[in-house]
Amino acid sequence: MQSGSRFYAVTVPGGFDIYDNQEKLRLDPSYPTKALAGAARARLSSECRNPDELFPILRVE
């Protein structure tokens, strides 16, 4: 009989993230509500260097 321990991966808490299409990365922080993430996305899009590459609409996976 073999004795051992198990490894459990830490789960990521739920939330809404914003993905930067220009830099190709997920931005920090994660927002607890879709409304807060939407407001942050609108602000980031209005400050965007290249309006043709705006932040995409939020989606829940």
N, C-alpha and C positions, 0 to 999 in steps of 0.2 A: 504494500500500500504506500502510496506516495503522498507526502504532506506538502502543502504549498499555500501560496496566497494568490488571490486574484487581483487583477488590476482593473479598476473602473475609471473610465475617462470622465473628466469633469464636463458636465453639460453646460451649454451656454444659455443664460437666461433669455427669455423671449424679449422681443423688442423690434424696433424698426431701424434699419441701417440705410445709409445713403451711399451709393456707389458713384465714384468720380469717373466719368467716361474719359476725361482728358488724361488723368494720371493712371487710370486703370487700377484703382484700388478702392477698398471699402473704407469710408471715413469714420473716424471716431468723433463724437461718442455715438452710442446707440441710443435711440430715443424711446421712451416707455410707451408713447401713444402715437398713433398714425397722424393725429392732428399736429403734434409737435414736430414730427419728422417732415410733414408736408410744409409747415411754416419755414423750417430750416432749409428745405429743398428750394422753396420759392426765393428765399433770401440769397442762397448760394447761386441760383440761376441768374438772379438779377445782377450779381457781381461777377458773372462769368466772363473770362477773357475772350472766349470764342462762342458767340451765341448759337452757332450751328451745332455745338456739342453740349447742349444743356443737360442737366441732371435728369435722368429718366423718372417717370412716374413711379411711385412706390408700389410694390407688390408684396403680397404675403405668400411665403412658401410653406 
